[in-house]
């Protein structure tokens, strides 16, 4: 069985990194409880301290679609986006 991986690149607003990390951690905690979710991780780019990369394993494309289509997804995802620059 092959694993599906979701990724994200995040550049929090200057001085908002701690709030972004806290919001992402809360979001990942919720997401990891979804059916088919594996481990979700957030890393800081070693070459650019203002850039974070997230990734998470999923059992199937259907699991990802169900997660992204869940009623709470936009609201919960938006909490992290509040701290990201345009």
Secondary structure, DSSP 8 states (H G I E B T S, - for coil): ---EEEEEEE-B-TT-HHHHHHHHHHHHHHHTTSTTEEEEEEEE-TT-TT-EEEEEEES-HHHHHHHHTSTTHHHHHHHHHTTB--
